[in-house]
Amino acid sequence: MANQSKYFIATFLILNGIVLLGQVWPEGAPPFARVINIIVMASDFLYFFILLWHKIKNEKVSKL
């Protein structure tokens, strides 16, 4: 499970790097950059929402 998490975060870093490169150097962005931007924003939102949900869930359990 830990290896899957590492690969997942590495994929996020690579995709975020592509997004950042497209923002810094728009002329050099690949033609699929818009799709990558949308996928990265949606997946980042889901990832952080799930992290927050697990943290809130664990805090409620620890208070009991």
mmJSON file of the N, C-alpha and C atoms, coordinates in Angstrom:
{"data_MODEL":{"atom_site":{
"group_PDB":["ATOM","ATOM","ATOM","ATOM","ATOM","ATOM","ATOM","ATOM","ATOM","ATOM","ATOM","ATOM","ATOM","ATOM","ATOM","ATOM","ATOM","ATOM","ATOM","ATOM","ATOM","ATOM","ATOM","ATOM","ATOM","ATOM","ATOM","ATOM","ATOM","ATOM","ATOM","ATOM","ATOM","ATOM","ATOM","ATOM","ATOM","ATOM","ATOM","ATOM","ATOM","ATOM","ATOM","ATOM","ATOM","ATOM","ATOM","ATOM","ATOM","ATOM","ATOM","ATOM","ATOM","ATOM","ATOM","ATOM","ATOM","ATOM","ATOM","ATOM","ATOM","ATOM","ATOM","ATOM","ATOM","ATOM","ATOM","ATOM","ATOM","ATOM","ATOM","ATOM","ATOM","ATOM","ATOM","ATOM","ATOM","ATOM","ATOM","ATOM","ATOM","ATOM","ATOM","ATOM","ATOM","ATOM","ATOM","ATOM","ATOM","ATOM","ATOM","ATOM","ATOM","ATOM","ATOM","ATOM","ATOM","ATOM","ATOM","ATOM","ATOM","ATOM","ATOM","ATOM","ATOM","ATOM","ATOM","ATOM","ATOM","ATOM","ATOM","ATOM","ATOM","ATOM","ATOM","ATOM","ATOM","ATOM","ATOM","ATOM","ATOM","ATOM","ATOM","ATOM","ATOM","ATOM","ATOM","ATOM","ATOM","ATOM","ATOM","ATOM","ATOM","ATOM","ATOM","ATOM","ATOM","ATOM","ATOM","ATOM","ATOM","ATOM","ATOM","ATOM","ATOM","ATOM","ATOM","ATOM","ATOM","ATOM","ATOM","ATOM","ATOM","ATOM","ATOM","ATOM","ATOM","ATOM","ATOM","ATOM","ATOM","ATOM","ATOM","ATOM","ATOM","ATOM","ATOM","ATOM","ATOM","ATOM","ATOM","ATOM","ATOM","ATOM","ATOM","ATOM","ATOM","ATOM","ATOM","ATOM","ATOM","ATOM","ATOM","ATOM","ATOM","ATOM","ATOM","ATOM","ATOM","ATOM","ATOM","ATOM"],
"id":[1,2,3,4,5,6,7,8,9,10,11,12,13,14,15,16,17,18,19,20,21,22,23,24,25,26,27,28,29,30,31,32,33,34,35,36,37,38,39,40,41,42,43,44,45,46,47,48,49,50,51,52,53,54,55,56,57,58,59,60,61,62,63,64,65,66,67,68,69,70,71,72,73,74,75,76,77,78,79,80,81,82,83,84,85,86,87,88,89,90,91,92,93,94,95,96,97,98,99,100,101,102,103,104,105,106,107,108,109,110,111,112,113,114,115,116,117,118,119,120,121,122,123,124,125,126,127,128,129,130,131,132,133,134,135,136,137,138,139,140,141,142,143,144,145,146,147,148,149,150,151,152,153,154,155,156,157,158,159,160,161,162,163,164,165,166,167,168,169,170,171,172,173,174,175,176,177,178,179,180,181,182,183,184,185,186,187,188,189,190,191,192],
"type_symbol":["N","C","C","N","C","C","N","C","C","N","C","C","N","C","C","N","C","C","N","C","C","N","C","C","N","C","C","N","C","C","N","C","C","N","C","C","N","C","C","N","C","C","N","C","C","N","C","C","N","C","C","N","C","C","N","C","C","N","C","C","N","C","C","N","C","C","N","C","C","N","C","C","N","C","C","N","C","C","N","C","C","N","C","C","N","C","C","N","C","C","N","C","C","N","C","C","N","C","C","N","C","C","N","C","C","N","C","C","N","C","C","N","C","C","N","C","C","N","C","C","N","C","C","N","C","C","N","C","C","N","C","C","N","C","C","N","C","C","N","C","C","N","C","C","N","C","C","N","C","C","N","C","C","N","C","C","N","C","C","N","C","C","N","C","C","N","C","C","N","C","C","N","C","C","N","C","C","N","C","C","N","C","C","N","C","C","N","C","C","N","C","C"],
"label_atom_id":["N","CA","C","N","CA","C","N","CA","C","N","CA","C","N","CA","C","N","CA","C","N","CA","C","N","CA","C","N","CA","C","N","CA","C","N","CA","C","N","CA","C","N","CA","C","N","CA","C","N","CA","C","N","CA","C","N","CA","C","N","CA","C","N","CA","C","N","CA","C","N","CA","C","N","CA","C","N","CA","C","N","CA","C","N","CA","C","N","CA","C","N","CA","C","N","CA","C","N","CA","C","N","CA","C","N","CA","C","N","CA","C","N","CA","C","N","CA","C","N","CA","C","N","CA","C","N","CA","C","N","CA","C","N","CA","C","N","CA","C","N","CA","C","N","CA","C","N","CA","C","N","CA","C","N","CA","C","N","CA","C","N","CA","C","N","CA","C","N","CA","C","N","CA","C","N","CA","C","N","CA","C","N","CA","C","N","CA","C","N","CA","C","N","CA","C","N","CA","C","N","CA","C","N","CA","C","N","CA","C","N","CA","C","N","CA","C","N","CA","C","N","CA","C"],
"label_alt_id":[null,null,null,null,null,null,null,null,null,null,null,null,null,null,null,null,null,null,null,null,null,null,null,null,null,null,null,null,null,null,null,null,null,null,null,null,null,null,null,null,null,null,null,null,null,null,null,null,null,null,null,null,null,null,null,null,null,null,null,null,null,null,null,null,null,null,null,null,null,null,null,null,null,null,null,null,null,null,null,null,null,null,null,null,null,null,null,null,null,null,null,null,null,null,null,null,null,null,null,null,null,null,null,null,null,null,null,null,null,null,null,null,null,null,null,null,null,null,null,null,null,null,null,null,null,null,null,null,null,null,null,null,null,null,null,null,null,null,null,null,null,null,null,null,null,null,null,null,null,null,null,null,null,null,null,null,null,null,null,null,null,null,null,null,null,null,null,null,null,null,null,null,null,null,null,null,null,null,null,null,null,null,null,null,null,null,null,null,null,null,null,null],
"label_comp_id":["MET","MET","MET","ALA","ALA","ALA","ASN","ASN","ASN","GLN","GLN","GLN","SER","SER","SER","LYS","LYS","LYS","TYR","TYR","TYR","PHE","PHE","PHE","ILE","ILE","ILE","ALA","ALA","ALA","THR","THR","THR","PHE","PHE","PHE","LEU","LEU","LEU","ILE","ILE","ILE","LEU","LEU","LEU","ASN","ASN","ASN","GLY","GLY","GLY","ILE","ILE","ILE","VAL","VAL","VAL","LEU","LEU","LEU","LEU","LEU","LEU","GLY","GLY","GLY","GLN","GLN","GLN","VAL","VAL","VAL","TRP","TRP","TRP","PRO","PRO","PRO","GLU","GLU","GLU","GLY","GLY","GLY","ALA","ALA","ALA","PRO","PRO","PRO","PRO","PRO","PRO","PHE","PHE","PHE","ALA","ALA","ALA","ARG","ARG","ARG","VAL","VAL","VAL","ILE","ILE","ILE","ASN","ASN","ASN","ILE","ILE","ILE","ILE","ILE","ILE","VAL","VAL","VAL","MET","MET","MET","ALA","ALA","ALA","SER","SER","SER","ASP","ASP","ASP","PHE","PHE","PHE","LEU","LEU","LEU","TYR","TYR","TYR","PHE","PHE","PHE","PHE","PHE","PHE","ILE","ILE","ILE","LEU","LEU","LEU","LEU","LEU","LEU","TRP","TRP","TRP","HIS","HIS","HIS","LYS","LYS","LYS","ILE","ILE","ILE","LYS","LYS","LYS","ASN","ASN","ASN","GLU","GLU","GLU","LYS","LYS","LYS","VAL","VAL","VAL","SER","SER","SER","LYS","LYS","LYS","LEU","LEU","LEU"],
"label_asym_id":["A","A","A","A","A","A","A","A","A","A","A","A","A","A","A","A","A","A","A","A","A","A","A","A","A","A","A","A","A","A","A","A","A","A","A","A","A","A","A","A","A","A","A","A","A","A","A","A","A","A","A","A","A","A","A","A","A","A","A","A","A","A","A","A","A","A","A","A","A","A","A","A","A","A","A","A","A","A","A","A","A","A","A","A","A","A","A","A","A","A","A","A","A","A","A","A","A","A","A","A","A","A","A","A","A","A","A","A","A","A","A","A","A","A","A","A","A","A","A","A","A","A","A","A","A","A","A","A","A","A","A","A","A","A","A","A","A","A","A","A","A","A","A","A","A","A","A","A","A","A","A","A","A","A","A","A","A","A","A","A","A","A","A","A","A","A","A","A","A","A","A","A","A","A","A","A","A","A","A","A","A","A","A","A","A","A","A","A","A","A","A","A"],
"label_entity_id":["1","1","1","1","1","1","1","1","1","1","1","1","1","1","1","1","1","1","1","1","1","1","1","1","1","1","1","1","1","1","1","1","1","1","1","1","1","1","1","1","1","1","1","1","1","1","1","1","1","1","1","1","1","1","1","1","1","1","1","1","1","1","1","1","1","1","1","1","1","1","1","1","1","1","1","1","1","1","1","1","1","1","1","1","1","1","1","1","1","1","1","1","1","1","1","1","1","1","1","1","1","1","1","1","1","1","1","1","1","1","1","1","1","1","1","1","1","1","1","1","1","1","1","1","1","1","1","1","1","1","1","1","1","1","1","1","1","1","1","1","1","1","1","1","1","1","1","1","1","1","1","1","1","1","1","1","1","1","1","1","1","1","1","1","1","1","1","1","1","1","1","1","1","1","1","1","1","1","1","1","1","1","1","1","1","1","1","1","1","1","1","1"],
"label_seq_id":[1,1,1,2,2,2,3,3,3,4,4,4,5,5,5,6,6,6,7,7,7,8,8,8,9,9,9,10,10,10,11,11,11,12,12,12,13,13,13,14,14,14,15,15,15,16,16,16,17,17,17,18,18,18,19,19,19,20,20,20,21,21,21,22,22,22,23,23,23,24,24,24,25,25,25,26,26,26,27,27,27,28,28,28,29,29,29,30,30,30,31,31,31,32,32,32,33,33,33,34,34,34,35,35,35,36,36,36,37,37,37,38,38,38,39,39,39,40,40,40,41,41,41,42,42,42,43,43,43,44,44,44,45,45,45,46,46,46,47,47,47,48,48,48,49,49,49,50,50,50,51,51,51,52,52,52,53,53,53,54,54,54,55,55,55,56,56,56,57,57,57,58,58,58,59,59,59,60,60,60,61,61,61,62,62,62,63,63,63,64,64,64],
"pdbx_PDB_ins_code":[null,null,null,null,null,null,null,null,null,null,null,null,null,null,null,null,null,null,null,null,null,null,null,null,null,null,null,null,null,null,null,null,null,null,null,null,null,null,null,null,null,null,null,null,null,null,null,null,null,null,null,null,null,null,null,null,null,null,null,null,null,null,null,null,null,null,null,null,null,null,null,null,null,null,null,null,null,null,null,null,null,null,null,null,null,null,null,null,null,null,null,null,null,null,null,null,null,null,null,null,null,null,null,null,null,null,null,null,null,null,null,null,null,null,null,null,null,null,null,null,null,null,null,null,null,null,null,null,null,null,null,null,null,null,null,null,null,null,null,null,null,null,null,null,null,null,null,null,null,null,null,null,null,null,null,null,null,null,null,null,null,null,null,null,null,null,null,null,null,null,null,null,null,null,null,null,null,null,null,null,null,null,null,null,null,null,null,null,null,null,null,null],
"Cartn_x":[0.824,0.0,0.865,1.982,2.857,3.439,3.768,4.312,3.287,2.023,0.971,0.833,0.939,0.849,2.012,3.198,4.363,4.17,3.654,3.422,2.327,1.319,0.218,0.72,1.514,2.055,3.055,3.85,4.787,4.039,2.929,2.109,1.545,1.071,0.577,1.671,2.881,3.978,4.308,4.32,4.613,3.532,2.264,1.168,1.161,1.443,1.519,2.689,3.769,4.903,4.527,3.752,3.291,2.394,1.512,0.62,1.432,2.411,3.246,4.042,4.581,5.333,4.43,3.193,2.247,1.9,1.926,1.645,2.844,4.036,5.255,5.623,5.461,5.862,4.717,3.675,2.477,2.738,3.712,3.994,4.541,5.172,5.769,4.847,3.634,2.697,2.244,2.116,1.649,0.179,-0.289,-1.674,-2.712,-2.321,-3.245,-3.178,-2.535,-2.331,-3.644,-4.647,-5.932,-6.564,-6.507,-7.072,-6.305,-4.986,-4.157,-4.503,-4.682,-5.04,-6.342,-7.347,-8.642,-8.529,-7.815,-7.642,-6.889,-5.835,-5.037,-5.861,-6.593,-7.4,-8.455,-9.125,-10.167,-9.561,-8.468,-7.864,-7.243,-6.641,-6.111,-7.24,-8.354,-9.497,-9.991,-10.162,-10.619,-9.631,-8.346,-7.314,-7.315,-7.321,-7.289,-8.602,-9.716,-11.002,-11.024,-10.508,-10.457,-9.524,-8.369,-7.464,-8.147,-8.835,-9.537,-10.639,-11.376,-12.459,-11.913,-10.798,-10.192,-9.696,-9.142,-8.647,-9.81,-10.893,-12.062,-12.648,-12.713,-13.234,-12.378,-11.057,-10.148,-10.222,-10.427,-10.546,-11.818,-12.894,-14.135,-13.983,-13.27,-13.064,-12.172,-11.133,-10.203,-10.855,-11.856,-12.55,-13.461,-13.873,-14.752,-13.941],
"Cartn_y":[-1.196,0.0,1.257,1.224,2.397,2.707,1.676,1.894,2.535,2.132,2.723,4.206,4.561,5.958,6.755,6.19,6.867,7.106,6.113,6.266,7.29,7.301,8.241,9.672,9.906,11.238,11.63,10.681,10.979,11.39,10.72,11.088,12.491,12.808,14.156,15.192,14.908,15.862,16.086,15.034,15.163,15.975,15.652,16.394,17.855,18.113,19.494,20.224,19.517,20.117,20.526,19.692,20.032,21.26,21.301,22.454,23.721,23.642,24.796,25.24,24.309,24.656,25.378,24.931,25.593,26.997,27.241,28.58,29.511,28.969,29.784,30.038,29.042,29.125,28.627,29.446,28.993,28.561,29.177,28.807,27.386,26.922,25.593,24.503,24.876,23.891,22.938,21.669,20.714,20.964,20.434,20.676,20.092,19.115,18.496,19.144,20.3,20.951,21.326,21.735,22.108,20.911,19.758,18.539,18.161,18.264,17.965,18.906,20.2,21.165,20.773,20.421,20.052,18.78,17.788,16.528,16.766,17.56,17.831,18.583,19.596,20.353,19.468,18.647,17.767,16.711,16.103,15.058,15.63,16.82,17.466,17.762,18.284,18.573,17.304,16.236,14.972,14.434,14.472,13.949,14.696,16.03,16.81,16.729,16.609,16.424,15.102,14.046,12.736,12.786,13.442,13.595,14.326,15.411,16.171,15.336,14.595,13.748,12.682,12.054,11.047,11.67,12.879,13.543,13.874,14.393,14.708,13.43,12.392,11.108,10.554,10.629,10.111,10.949,12.251,13.096,12.76,12.473,12.101,10.773,9.841,8.536,8.679,9.514,9.657,10.387,11.2,11.901,10.971,9.903,8.951,8.142],
"Cartn_z":[0.0,0.0,0.0,0.7,0.758,-0.613,-1.406,-2.739,-3.651,-3.514,-4.33,-4.016,-2.745,-2.351,-2.938,-2.949,-3.519,-5.014,-5.728,-7.159,-7.43,-6.595,-6.734,-6.542,-5.521,-5.257,-6.343,-6.817,-7.902,-9.161,-9.455,-10.612,-10.435,-9.232,-8.948,-9.167,-8.711,-8.873,-10.342,-11.125,-12.555,-13.252,-12.97,-13.596,-13.159,-11.884,-11.416,-12.059,-12.316,-13.027,-14.441,-15.128,-16.477,-16.433,-15.431,-15.283,-15.016,-14.115,-13.807,-15.027,-15.767,-16.972,-17.97,-18.095,-18.994,-18.536,-17.234,-16.723,-16.9,-16.703,-16.807,-18.265,-19.107,-20.516,-21.395,-21.588,-22.303,-23.75,-24.406,-25.796,-25.899,-24.847,-24.864,-24.348,-23.977,-23.441,-24.55,-24.226,-25.23,-25.565,-26.697,-27.105,-26.124,-25.343,-24.403,-23.013,-22.901,-21.606,-20.927,-21.694,-21.094,-20.405,-21.051,-20.465,-19.199,-19.248,-18.075,-16.931,-17.23,-16.19,-15.5,-16.263,-15.693,-14.867,-15.373,-14.644,-13.331,-13.386,-12.182,-11.147,-11.575,-10.61,-9.964,-10.756,-10.206,-9.287,-9.683,-8.859,-7.583,-7.666,-6.459,-5.474,-5.987,-5.134,-4.445,-5.205,-4.618,-3.592,-3.912,-3.019,-1.684,-1.751,-0.512,0.255,-0.457,0.212,0.964,0.363,1.023,2.23,2.107,3.253,4.398,4.079,5.098,5.74,4.935,5.443,6.399,6.032,6.91,8.21,8.122,9.329,10.27,9.728,10.554,11.158,10.362,10.825,11.959,11.832,12.862,14.126,14.017,15.2,15.977,15.271,15.951,16.677,16.079,16.704,17.924,17.846,18.959,20.139,19.906,20.989,21.764,21.13,21.817,22.762],
"occupancy":[1.0,1.0,1.0,1.0,1.0,1.0,1.0,1.0,1.0,1.0,1.0,1.0,1.0,1.0,1.0,1.0,1.0,1.0,1.0,1.0,1.0,1.0,1.0,1.0,1.0,1.0,1.0,1.0,1.0,1.0,1.0,1.0,1.0,1.0,1.0,1.0,1.0,1.0,1.0,1.0,1.0,1.0,1.0,1.0,1.0,1.0,1.0,1.0,1.0,1.0,1.0,1.0,1.0,1.0,1.0,1.0,1.0,1.0,1.0,1.0,1.0,1.0,1.0,1.0,1.0,1.0,1.0,1.0,1.0,1.0,1.0,1.0,1.0,1.0,1.0,1.0,1.0,1.0,1.0,1.0,1.0,1.0,1.0,1.0,1.0,1.0,1.0,1.0,1.0,1.0,1.0,1.0,1.0,1.0,1.0,1.0,1.0,1.0,1.0,1.0,1.0,1.0,1.0,1.0,1.0,1.0,1.0,1.0,1.0,1.0,1.0,1.0,1.0,1.0,1.0,1.0,1.0,1.0,1.0,1.0,1.0,1.0,1.0,1.0,1.0,1.0,1.0,1.0,1.0,1.0,1.0,1.0,1.0,1.0,1.0,1.0,1.0,1.0,1.0,1.0,1.0,1.0,1.0,1.0,1.0,1.0,1.0,1.0,1.0,1.0,1.0,1.0,1.0,1.0,1.0,1.0,1.0,1.0,1.0,1.0,1.0,1.0,1.0,1.0,1.0,1.0,1.0,1.0,1.0,1.0,1.0,1.0,1.0,1.0,1.0,1.0,1.0,1.0,1.0,1.0,1.0,1.0,1.0,1.0,1.0,1.0,1.0,1.0,1.0,1.0,1.0,1.0],
"B_iso_or_equiv":[0.0,0.0,0.0,0.0,0.0,0.0,0.0,0.0,0.0,0.0,0.0,0.0,0.0,0.0,0.0,0.0,0.0,0.0,0.0,0.0,0.0,0.0,0.0,0.0,0.0,0.0,0.0,0.0,0.0,0.0,0.0,0.0,0.0,0.0,0.0,0.0,0.0,0.0,0.0,0.0,0.0,0.0,0.0,0.0,0.0,0.0,0.0,0.0,0.0,0.0,0.0,0.0,0.0,0.0,0.0,0.0,0.0,0.0,0.0,0.0,0.0,0.0,0.0,0.0,0.0,0.0,0.0,0.0,0.0,0.0,0.0,0.0,0.0,0.0,0.0,0.0,0.0,0.0,0.0,0.0,0.0,0.0,0.0,0.0,0.0,0.0,0.0,0.0,0.0,0.0,0.0,0.0,0.0,0.0,0.0,0.0,0.0,0.0,0.0,0.0,0.0,0.0,0.0,0.0,0.0,0.0,0.0,0.0,0.0,0.0,0.0,0.0,0.0,0.0,0.0,0.0,0.0,0.0,0.0,0.0,0.0,0.0,0.0,0.0,0.0,0.0,0.0,0.0,0.0,0.0,0.0,0.0,0.0,0.0,0.0,0.0,0.0,0.0,0.0,0.0,0.0,0.0,0.0,0.0,0.0,0.0,0.0,0.0,0.0,0.0,0.0,0.0,0.0,0.0,0.0,0.0,0.0,0.0,0.0,0.0,0.0,0.0,0.0,0.0,0.0,0.0,0.0,0.0,0.0,0.0,0.0,0.0,0.0,0.0,0.0,0.0,0.0,0.0,0.0,0.0,0.0,0.0,0.0,0.0,0.0,0.0,0.0,0.0,0.0,0.0,0.0,0.0],
"pdbx_formal_charge":[null,null,null,null,null,null,null,null,null,null,null,null,null,null,null,null,null,null,null,null,null,null,null,null,null,null,null,null,null,null,null,null,null,null,null,null,null,null,null,null,null,null,null,null,null,null,null,null,null,null,null,null,null,null,null,null,null,null,null,null,null,null,null,null,null,null,null,null,null,null,null,null,null,null,null,null,null,null,null,null,null,null,null,null,null,null,null,null,null,null,null,null,null,null,null,null,null,null,null,null,null,null,null,null,null,null,null,null,null,null,null,null,null,null,null,null,null,null,null,null,null,null,null,null,null,null,null,null,null,null,null,null,null,null,null,null,null,null,null,null,null,null,null,null,null,null,null,null,null,null,null,null,null,null,null,null,null,null,null,null,null,null,null,null,null,null,null,null,null,null,null,null,null,null,null,null,null,null,null,null,null,null,null,null,null,null,null,null,null,null,null,null],
"auth_seq_id":[1,1,1,2,2,2,3,3,3,4,4,4,5,5,5,6,6,6,7,7,7,8,8,8,9,9,9,10,10,10,11,11,11,12,12,12,13,13,13,14,14,14,15,15,15,16,16,16,17,17,17,18,18,18,19,19,19,20,20,20,21,21,21,22,22,22,23,23,23,24,24,24,25,25,25,26,26,26,27,27,27,28,28,28,29,29,29,30,30,30,31,31,31,32,32,32,33,33,33,34,34,34,35,35,35,36,36,36,37,37,37,38,38,38,39,39,39,40,40,40,41,41,41,42,42,42,43,43,43,44,44,44,45,45,45,46,46,46,47,47,47,48,48,48,49,49,49,50,50,50,51,51,51,52,52,52,53,53,53,54,54,54,55,55,55,56,56,56,57,57,57,58,58,58,59,59,59,60,60,60,61,61,61,62,62,62,63,63,63,64,64,64],
"auth_comp_id":["MET","MET","MET","ALA","ALA","ALA","ASN","ASN","ASN","GLN","GLN","GLN","SER","SER","SER","LYS","LYS","LYS","TYR","TYR","TYR","PHE","PHE","PHE","ILE","ILE","ILE","ALA","ALA","ALA","THR","THR","THR","PHE","PHE","PHE","LEU","LEU","LEU","ILE","ILE","ILE","LEU","LEU","LEU","ASN","ASN","ASN","GLY","GLY","GLY","ILE","ILE","ILE","VAL","VAL","VAL","LEU","LEU","LEU","LEU","LEU","LEU","GLY","GLY","GLY","GLN","GLN","GLN","VAL","VAL","VAL","TRP","TRP","TRP","PRO","PRO","PRO","GLU","GLU","GLU","GLY","GLY","GLY","ALA","ALA","ALA","PRO","PRO","PRO","PRO","PRO","PRO","PHE","PHE","PHE","ALA","ALA","ALA","ARG","ARG","ARG","VAL","VAL","VAL","ILE","ILE","ILE","ASN","ASN","ASN","ILE","ILE","ILE","ILE","ILE","ILE","VAL","VAL","VAL","MET","MET","MET","ALA","ALA","ALA","SER","SER","SER","ASP","ASP","ASP","PHE","PHE","PHE","LEU","LEU","LEU","TYR","TYR","TYR","PHE","PHE","PHE","PHE","PHE","PHE","ILE","ILE","ILE","LEU","LEU","LEU","LEU","LEU","LEU","TRP","TRP","TRP","HIS","HIS","HIS","LYS","LYS","LYS","ILE","ILE","ILE","LYS","LYS","LYS","ASN","ASN","ASN","GLU","GLU","GLU","LYS","LYS","LYS","VAL","VAL","VAL","SER","SER","SER","LYS","LYS","LYS","LEU","LEU","LEU"],
"auth_asym_id":["A","A","A","A","A","A","A","A","A","A","A","A","A","A","A","A","A","A","A","A","A","A","A","A","A","A","A","A","A","A","A","A","A","A","A","A","A","A","A","A","A","A","A","A","A","A","A","A","A","A","A","A","A","A","A","A","A","A","A","A","A","A","A","A","A","A","A","A","A","A","A","A","A","A","A","A","A","A","A","A","A","A","A","A","A","A","A","A","A","A","A","A","A","A","A","A","A","A","A","A","A","A","A","A","A","A","A","A","A","A","A","A","A","A","A","A","A","A","A","A","A","A","A","A","A","A","A","A","A","A","A","A","A","A","A","A","A","A","A","A","A","A","A","A","A","A","A","A","A","A","A","A","A","A","A","A","A","A","A","A","A","A","A","A","A","A","A","A","A","A","A","A","A","A","A","A","A","A","A","A","A","A","A","A","A","A","A","A","A","A","A","A"],
"auth_atom_id":["N","CA","C","N","CA","C","N","CA","C","N","CA","C","N","CA","C","N","CA","C","N","CA","C","N","CA","C","N","CA","C","N","CA","C","N","CA","C","N","CA","C","N","CA","C","N","CA","C","N","CA","C","N","CA","C","N","CA","C","N","CA","C","N","CA","C","N","CA","C","N","CA","C","N","CA","C","N","CA","C","N","CA","C","N","CA","C","N","CA","C","N","CA","C","N","CA","C","N","CA","C","N","CA","C","N","CA","C","N","CA","C","N","CA","C","N","CA","C","N","CA","C","N","CA","C","N","CA","C","N","CA","C","N","CA","C","N","CA","C","N","CA","C","N","CA","C","N","CA","C","N","CA","C","N","CA","C","N","CA","C","N","CA","C","N","CA","C","N","CA","C","N","CA","C","N","CA","C","N","CA","C","N","CA","C","N","CA","C","N","CA","C","N","CA","C","N","CA","C","N","CA","C","N","CA","C","N","CA","C","N","CA","C","N","CA","C","N","CA","C","N","CA","C"],
"pdbx_PDB_model_num":[1,1,1,1,1,1,1,1,1,1,1,1,1,1,1,1,1,1,1,1,1,1,1,1,1,1,1,1,1,1,1,1,1,1,1,1,1,1,1,1,1,1,1,1,1,1,1,1,1,1,1,1,1,1,1,1,1,1,1,1,1,1,1,1,1,1,1,1,1,1,1,1,1,1,1,1,1,1,1,1,1,1,1,1,1,1,1,1,1,1,1,1,1,1,1,1,1,1,1,1,1,1,1,1,1,1,1,1,1,1,1,1,1,1,1,1,1,1,1,1,1,1,1,1,1,1,1,1,1,1,1,1,1,1,1,1,1,1,1,1,1,1,1,1,1,1,1,1,1,1,1,1,1,1,1,1,1,1,1,1,1,1,1,1,1,1,1,1,1,1,1,1,1,1,1,1,1,1,1,1,1,1,1,1,1,1,1,1,1,1,1,1]
}}}
